Amino acid sequence: MCWEHAAALKEQVLPAIPGQKLYFVGVGTGEAAAEFAKQLGIDPSLCFGDEGGAVGEELGLAKGFKTMWNPPAVENMMARNDQESLTVLGEAYKNAADNIGIQNLAPKKIEDTLRQGGTFVFKGNKPLLAHFDTKVGDNCEIQDILGALR
């Protein structure tokens, strides 16, 4: 789970869906997911680690070195955030690494870090939105998520 995207989901989507669930799934272990939840102030029961990438494989999420280089996405991320929010995210990531160690924060198989993510909205088992990130920072727009929830 992209920390920047997760923070936006927490701040903008969670308040808009009282009584509904929003799950966060990221590469790595359950321990890393719990630490992620702690650092971002998210209920840990909503955070899961996809150790080994089985969920990503099943969903057909993009992966590989070529998906990692995306200067326009980095520029967009910088435009979406001010220095304070980027500092808060950086400190949360550093605190997580300090608390459980970078080896425990990262997936056991380093190639799992080359997996892109996605955003999926369901009503029951009916998909309302499916966004597949193609490169780093290619996150689903928050307004698209909110629109699918209406």
Secondary structure, DSSP 8 states (H G I E B T S, - for coil): --HHHHHHIIIIIGGGSTTS---EEEES-HHHHHHHHHHHT--GGGEEEETTSHHHHHHT--BSGGGS--HHHHHHHHHHS-HHHHHHHHHHHHHHHHHH-HHHHS-SSGGGGGB--EEEEEETTEEEEEEE--STT----HHHHHHHH-
